[in-house]
């Protein structure tokens, strides 16, 4: 039996027991009780705009008390009614950048969109340069086509897909293997002695390669953009590329800035993977923990940021200036050469889920030095 409080509480009748979101209906019921006034029954709590909804969760979502799964879709649909293309595109970009949607593909097209209808009518899909594509992109197309065609058991929903490209340009990939395993799985290529520079492992051999062959007169041409971007050192290993880039930036003259990344494990309540350990990792496709830059040095973009304006993965730029939280750079190659842009820090995750037994996020500028690069990047 409920008893009235003896102390004056300023009109407060009682207190509702707290509930965790994992408790389901108890949590949604508490949410409604805290916001709905005048309800005399459970049916009153589930009634919204004259409709009696089947569950407390749906009632909370309809009242705007709980974020629905299709909130972003509804936002785009409502904005599309105003027929303002430029504003709609900006809204879409803002959602992608700041709202962290769970399924970006669902925002791009739905089963009722024109893109979906075009894919349903297609009799043949041709994918060029498939050898340079990450497997996640192919898997995304496969999953989308199965859903679009309503054929979950057929590869690509039963559509014929032709993958093109020169697969001889890429070495075979050995899972969690080193360079030795990859080379052993491929044929041998004999290089003429005339194009080989002796290397005994001594630092002087690398200095001779840089000073006399790759970048002669470097100090006199540091401000010459075409000189800096028209040459590069190619290597087959990422650790060699990082070592050469650090040696080159130390030789480069000019104002210097050091950027350190912020690393966090995605699901690590017991702190098994502290930031001190995460900063030692440099997986493929991610910038290094310590990024050393100087004005005039060449860099390479590691992320598709704005493809329509030339900011794609592997785009080469030259640093023109930097601040604590931004980098001012200029595109030097391609159709958009000469365009000046600003780069912010963005969160990045390794693309290969099997590389580590955990997931982590690195917030850093999405660039690398490009004095040296891997053969695939070239």
C-alpha positions as CSV (number, residue, x, y, z in Angstrom):
1,X,0.0,0.0,0.0
2,X,1.4,3.4,-1.0
3,X,1.8,5.8,1.9
4,X,2.1,9.6,1.7
5,X,5.4,11.1,2.7
6,X,5.5,12.8,6.0
7,X,8.2,15.4,5.1
8,X,7.4,18.2,2.7
9,X,9.2,17.6,-0.6
10,X,7.9,20.5,-2.5
11,X,5.1,18.7,-4.3
12,X,7.2,15.6,-5.2
13,X,5.0,12.5,-4.8
14,X,7.4,9.7,-5.2
15,X,10.5,8.4,-7.0
16,X,10.6,6.0,-10.0
17,X,13.1,3.2,-9.8
18,X,15.9,3.6,-12.2
19,X,16.3,1.2,-15.1
20,X,19.1,0.2,-17.4
21,X,18.5,0.3,-21.2
22,X,19.2,-3.5,-21.3
23,X,16.1,-4.1,-19.2
24,X,13.9,-3.4,-22.3
25,X,10.3,-2.5,-21.5
26,X,11.1,-1.4,-18.0
27,X,13.4,1.2,-19.3
28,X,11.0,2.4,-22.0
29,X,8.1,2.5,-19.5
30,X,10.2,4.6,-17.1
31,X,11.1,6.9,-20.0
32,X,7.4,7.4,-20.8
33,X,6.4,7.9,-17.1
34,X,8.9,10.7,-16.8
35,X,7.5,12.6,-19.8
36,X,3.9,11.8,-20.3
37,X,1.4,13.6,-18.0
38,X,-2.2,12.7,-17.2
39,X,-1.9,9.0,-18.2
40,X,-4.2,6.7,-16.2
41,X,-3.3,3.3,-17.8
42,X,-0.7,1.6,-19.9
43,X,-2.8,2.2,-23.0
44,X,-2.7,5.9,-22.3
45,X,1.1,5.7,-22.2
46,X,1.2,3.9,-25.5
47,X,-1.2,6.4,-27.2
48,X,0.5,9.0,-29.4
49,X,-1.4,11.3,-31.8
50,X,-4.6,9.2,-31.4
51,X,-2.9,5.9,-32.3
52,X,-2.3,3.2,-29.7
53,X,1.1,1.7,-30.5
54,X,1.9,-1.9,-29.7
55,X,4.9,-1.3,-27.4
56,X,6.4,1.2,-25.1
57,X,9.5,1.4,-27.2
58,X,7.6,2.5,-30.3
59,X,5.6,5.0,-28.2
60,X,8.9,6.5,-27.0
61,X,10.3,6.7,-30.5
62,X,7.2,8.3,-31.8
63,X,7.3,11.0,-29.1
64,X,11.0,11.7,-29.9
65,X,12.2,10.4,-26.5
66,X,14.3,7.6,-28.1
67,X,16.4,7.7,-31.2
68,X,14.9,5.5,-33.9
69,X,17.0,3.4,-36.3
70,X,15.8,5.4,-39.3
71,X,16.3,8.9,-37.8
72,X,18.9,9.8,-40.4
73,X,16.8,8.5,-43.3
74,X,13.8,10.5,-42.1
75,X,16.0,13.6,-41.8
76,X,17.1,13.3,-45.4
77,X,13.5,12.5,-46.6
78,X,12.1,15.6,-44.9
79,X,14.9,17.8,-46.3
80,X,14.3,16.5,-49.8
81,X,10.7,17.9,-49.8
82,X,12.1,21.4,-49.9
83,X,13.9,20.6,-53.3
84,X,17.1,22.5,-52.4
85,X,19.9,20.3,-53.9
86,X,22.9,22.2,-52.6
87,X,21.6,22.4,-49.1
88,X,20.6,18.7,-49.3
89,X,24.1,17.7,-50.4
90,X,25.6,19.8,-47.5
91,X,23.3,18.1,-45.1
92,X,24.3,14.7,-46.4
93,X,28.0,15.5,-46.0
94,X,27.4,16.8,-42.5
95,X,25.6,13.6,-41.5
96,X,28.5,11.5,-42.9
97,X,31.1,13.6,-41.1
98,X,29.5,14.2,-37.8
99,X,26.6,11.9,-37.2
100,X,28.5,8.6,-37.5
101,X,25.7,6.7,-39.3
102,X,25.7,2.9,-38.8
103,X,25.1,2.0,-42.4
104,X,26.2,4.6,-44.9
105,X,25.1,2.4,-47.8
106,X,21.5,2.7,-46.7
107,X,21.8,6.5,-47.0
108,X,23.1,6.3,-50.5
109,X,20.3,4.2,-51.9
110,X,17.3,2.2,-50.8
111,X,15.2,-0.5,-52.4
112,X,13.0,2.2,-53.9
113,X,15.7,4.4,-55.2
114,X,16.7,4.9,-58.9
115,X,20.1,3.3,-58.3
116,X,18.5,0.1,-57.0
117,X,16.1,-0.1,-60.0
118,X,19.1,0.4,-62.3
119,X,21.0,-2.4,-60.6
120,X,18.0,-4.7,-60.8
121,X,17.7,-4.2,-64.6
122,X,21.5,-4.7,-65.2
123,X,22.4,-7.9,-67.0
124,X,26.2,-7.4,-66.6
125,X,28.3,-5.5,-64.1
126,X,31.9,-4.8,-65.0
127,X,34.4,-3.8,-62.3
128,X,37.7,-2.5,-63.7
129,X,41.0,-2.5,-61.7
130,X,39.6,-5.1,-59.3
131,X,43.1,-6.1,-58.4
132,X,43.6,-2.8,-56.6
133,X,40.3,-3.0,-54.7
134,X,40.0,-3.9,-51.1
135,X,38.0,-7.0,-50.4
136,X,35.6,-5.0,-48.1
137,X,34.3,-3.1,-51.2
138,X,33.6,-6.3,-53.1
139,X,31.9,-7.8,-50.1
140,X,29.8,-4.7,-49.7
141,X,28.6,-5.0,-53.4
142,X,27.9,-8.7,-52.9
143,X,25.8,-8.1,-49.8
144,X,23.9,-5.2,-51.4
145,X,23.1,-7.2,-54.6
146,X,21.9,-10.1,-52.6
147,X,19.5,-7.8,-50.7
148,X,18.4,-5.8,-53.8
149,X,17.7,-8.9,-55.8
150,X,16.1,-10.8,-52.9
151,X,18.5,-13.8,-53.5
152,X,20.5,-14.1,-50.2
153,X,22.0,-17.5,-51.3
154,X,23.3,-16.4,-54.7
155,X,26.6,-14.5,-55.1
156,X,25.9,-10.9,-56.1
157,X,22.2,-11.8,-56.1
158,X,22.5,-13.9,-59.2
159,X,24.0,-11.1,-61.4
160,X,27.0,-11.6,-63.6
161,X,30.0,-9.6,-62.4
162,X,33.2,-9.4,-64.5
163,X,36.3,-8.3,-62.6
164,X,39.0,-6.7,-64.8
165,X,42.6,-5.6,-64.1
166,X,46.1,-6.8,-64.3
167,X,46.6,-9.1,-61.4
168,X,50.3,-9.6,-62.3
169,X,51.0,-6.1,-60.9
170,X,50.2,-7.2,-57.3
171,X,52.2,-9.7,-55.2
172,X,50.2,-12.6,-53.7
173,X,49.0,-11.8,-50.2
174,X,49.9,-14.2,-47.4
175,X,47.8,-13.7,-44.3
176,X,50.0,-12.5,-41.4
177,X,53.1,-13.3,-43.4
178,X,56.1,-11.2,-43.9
179,X,57.8,-10.0,-47.1
180,X,59.7,-13.3,-47.4
181,X,56.5,-15.4,-47.6
182,X,55.0,-13.1,-50.3
183,X,58.1,-13.1,-52.4
184,X,58.4,-16.9,-52.1
185,X,54.9,-17.3,-53.4
186,X,55.7,-15.3,-56.6
187,X,58.2,-15.8,-59.4
188,X,61.6,-14.2,-59.5
189,X,62.5,-11.2,-61.7
190,X,66.1,-10.6,-62.7
191,X,67.0,-6.9,-62.7
192,X,69.9,-5.8,-65.0
193,X,73.0,-4.9,-63.1
194,X,73.0,-1.4,-64.8
195,X,69.9,-0.4,-62.8
196,X,71.0,-1.8,-59.5
197,X,72.7,0.3,-56.8
198,X,74.8,-1.7,-54.4
199,X,73.4,-1.7,-50.9
200,X,75.2,-3.5,-48.1
201,X,73.0,-2.3,-45.2
202,X,75.2,0.6,-44.4
203,X,73.6,4.1,-44.0
204,X,76.1,5.6,-46.4
205,X,74.7,3.5,-49.2
206,X,71.3,5.0,-48.7
207,X,72.7,8.5,-48.3
208,X,74.5,8.0,-51.6
209,X,71.3,6.9,-53.3
210,X,69.5,10.0,-52.0
211,X,72.2,12.6,-52.7
212,X,73.5,11.4,-56.0
213,X,70.6,9.6,-57.8
214,X,67.2,10.5,-56.3
215,X,67.4,14.0,-55.0
216,X,70.7,15.8,-56.1
217,X,70.7,19.5,-55.1
218,X,67.9,19.0,-52.7
219,X,68.7,22.1,-50.6
220,X,68.6,24.3,-53.7
221,X,65.2,23.0,-54.9
222,X,63.2,22.7,-51.7
223,X,60.8,25.4,-52.8
224,X,60.5,23.9,-56.3
225,X,57.2,21.9,-56.3
226,X,57.8,20.2,-59.6
227,X,61.3,19.0,-58.4
228,X,59.9,17.6,-55.2
229,X,56.9,15.8,-56.7
230,X,58.5,14.5,-59.9
231,X,60.7,12.0,-58.1
232,X,60.1,9.3,-55.4
233,X,61.8,6.3,-53.9
234,X,59.9,3.0,-54.4
235,X,60.0,0.1,-52.0
236,X,58.2,-3.1,-51.4
237,X,57.9,-2.8,-47.6
238,X,56.1,-0.2,-45.5
239,X,58.8,-0.2,-42.8
240,X,61.5,0.7,-45.3
241,X,59.2,3.4,-46.7
242,X,58.8,4.9,-43.2
243,X,62.5,4.8,-42.5
244,X,63.4,6.5,-45.8
245,X,60.7,9.2,-45.2
246,X,62.0,10.0,-41.8
247,X,65.5,10.3,-43.2
248,X,64.3,12.6,-46.0
249,X,62.3,14.9,-43.7
250,X,65.3,15.3,-41.4
251,X,67.3,16.5,-44.4
252,X,64.5,18.8,-45.5
253,X,64.9,22.4,-44.3
254,X,62.2,24.6,-43.1
255,X,59.7,25.1,-40.2
256,X,58.8,21.9,-38.5
257,X,55.7,20.6,-36.8
258,X,55.2,17.4,-34.9
259,X,51.7,15.8,-34.7
260,X,50.9,13.0,-32.3
261,X,47.9,10.8,-32.8
262,X,45.2,9.9,-30.2
263,X,44.6,6.1,-29.9
264,X,41.8,4.3,-28.2
265,X,40.7,0.7,-28.2
266,X,37.1,0.3,-29.4
267,X,35.9,-2.2,-26.8
268,X,38.4,-2.5,-23.9
269,X,36.6,-1.9,-20.5
270,X,39.6,-3.5,-18.6
271,X,42.2,-1.4,-20.4
272,X,44.1,-4.4,-21.8
273,X,45.4,-2.3,-24.7
274,X,46.6,1.1,-23.3
275,X,47.4,4.0,-25.5
276,X,51.1,3.5,-24.9
277,X,50.9,0.2,-26.7
278,X,48.5,1.4,-29.5
279,X,50.8,4.2,-30.5
280,X,53.5,1.6,-31.4
281,X,51.2,0.1,-34.1
282,X,51.2,1.4,-37.7
283,X,48.9,-0.9,-39.8
284,X,48.5,-0.5,-43.5
285,X,46.4,2.5,-44.5
286,X,46.8,4.4,-41.2
287,X,49.1,7.4,-40.6
288,X,52.0,7.0,-38.2
289,X,51.6,7.9,-34.5
290,X,54.2,10.7,-34.9
291,X,53.8,12.8,-38.0
292,X,56.7,15.1,-38.7
293,X,56.0,17.8,-41.4
294,X,57.9,20.7,-42.8
295,X,56.7,23.5,-45.2
296,X,57.2,22.3,-48.8
297,X,57.4,18.6,-48.1
298,X,55.3,16.1,-50.2
299,X,52.5,14.2,-48.6
300,X,50.0,11.6,-49.7
301,X,46.3,11.4,-48.7
302,X,45.2,8.1,-47.1
303,X,41.5,8.6,-47.2
304,X,38.8,9.5,-49.7
305,X,37.6,12.8,-48.3
306,X,36.1,14.7,-51.3
307,X,36.6,12.7,-54.5
308,X,34.7,15.2,-56.6
309,X,37.3,17.9,-55.8
310,X,40.3,15.7,-56.1
311,X,40.7,14.6,-52.4
312,X,41.0,10.9,-53.0
313,X,43.1,8.1,-51.5
314,X,46.7,8.4,-52.8
315,X,46.3,12.0,-53.9
316,X,49.7,13.8,-53.7
317,X,50.0,17.2,-52.1
318,X,52.6,19.6,-50.8
319,X,52.4,21.2,-47.4
320,X,52.0,25.0,-47.5
321,X,51.5,25.7,-43.8
322,X,50.2,24.1,-40.6
323,X,48.6,25.0,-37.3
324,X,48.0,23.0,-34.2
325,X,44.8,21.4,-35.5
326,X,44.9,21.9,-39.3
327,X,47.2,21.5,-42.3
328,X,47.2,23.8,-45.3
329,X,48.2,22.0,-48.4
330,X,48.0,22.1,-52.2
331,X,47.2,19.4,-54.7
332,X,50.1,19.1,-57.1
333,X,49.1,16.3,-59.6
334,X,46.1,15.4,-61.6
335,X,43.0,17.3,-62.8
336,X,42.7,19.4,-59.6
337,X,46.4,20.4,-59.4
338,X,46.7,23.8,-57.8
339,X,43.6,23.5,-55.6
340,X,44.3,24.6,-52.0
341,X,42.7,22.7,-49.1
342,X,42.7,22.3,-45.4
343,X,42.9,19.0,-43.6
344,X,41.6,18.2,-40.1
345,X,42.3,15.3,-37.8
346,X,39.8,12.5,-38.4
347,X,39.3,9.2,-36.7
348,X,40.6,6.2,-38.6
349,X,40.4,2.5,-38.1
350,X,42.5,-0.3,-39.7
351,X,40.7,-1.7,-42.8
352,X,41.8,-5.3,-42.2
353,X,39.8,-6.7,-39.3
354,X,42.0,-9.8,-39.1
355,X,45.2,-7.8,-38.5
356,X,44.8,-7.5,-34.8
357,X,42.7,-9.5,-32.2
358,X,41.0,-6.1,-31.2
359,X,39.7,-3.0,-32.9
360,X,41.2,0.4,-32.2
361,X,40.7,4.0,-33.5
362,X,43.4,6.4,-34.3
363,X,42.7,10.1,-34.6
364,X,45.3,11.7,-36.8
365,X,45.7,13.7,-40.0
366,X,45.0,11.2,-42.9
367,X,48.3,11.7,-44.6
368,X,51.8,10.2,-44.9
369,X,55.1,11.6,-46.2
370,X,55.6,10.7,-49.8
371,X,59.3,11.1,-50.4
372,X,59.2,7.3,-50.5
373,X,56.2,5.0,-51.2
374,X,55.3,1.4,-51.8
375,X,55.1,0.0,-55.3
376,X,51.3,-0.4,-55.0
377,X,50.9,3.2,-54.0
378,X,52.9,4.3,-57.0
